[in-house]
Amino acid sequence: QVQLVQSGAEVKKPGASVKVSCKASGYSLTNYGITWVRQAPGQGLEWMGWIANNGNTNYAQKLQGRVTMTTDISTSTVYMELRSLRSDDTAVYYCSGSFFDSTGYYDYWGQGTLVTVSS
Amino acid sequence: SSELTQPSSVSVSPGQTARIPCSGDALPKQYAYWYQQRPGQAPILVIYKDTERPSGIPERFSGSSSGTTVTLTIRGVQAEDEADYYCQSADTSSTWVFGGGTKLTVL
């Protein structure tokens, strides 16, 4: 079955960078993309960006220049790096993947990674 | 980028019908997706492409679209349906956006 397993919680200081991983099993990163979504404490969902199966990326305008998404096909892992962290980057970060096939539409999410930015 | 607007809260009694609207200028041109999120859990897709229901989602969940508004309808609401619900769609610049979320309370 499909699993997206994310790396563990992180605590970072303002100005630092964080790199969150999302390891896929049963989900082909050579065929399908991965989306990153974050959720600040008590707030709604925020779309961060998407990395396609060919490595092309599309980022939310407000994160342009601070976020990079990459894929390591050899380990079936997608990475999301966020730089110049600020306190308002404190959030749970999720990776998700979805695809259509002959039997329907499928949507999968990682368990989430809490990133805390604090001095 | 375009925005999606949802009411912050909706309340219904068990067995009644809950309707959660989501409005946005791009919705006549872009499909909407609906997610359910319970506290402390990852979101779950309940409707895709405006009206389609993924496998495993109860039939009481349905979606509709009219002009700049899409609506998630839950018929025969149950206590387990109490959650936050988010609409999502693509905006005109090929990025995606979520609505602000609606807290569904089952009285």
Interface residues (C-beta under 8 A of the other chain):
Chain A: T35 V37 G44 L45 E46 W47 G49 W50 N58 Y59 A60 Q61 Y94 S96 S98 T103 G104 Y105 Y106 D107 W109 G110 Q111 G112
Chain B: S1 Y35 Q37 A42 P43 I44 L45 Y48 K49 E52 P54 S55 D84 Y86 Q88 S93 S94 T95 W96 V97 F98 G99 G100 G101
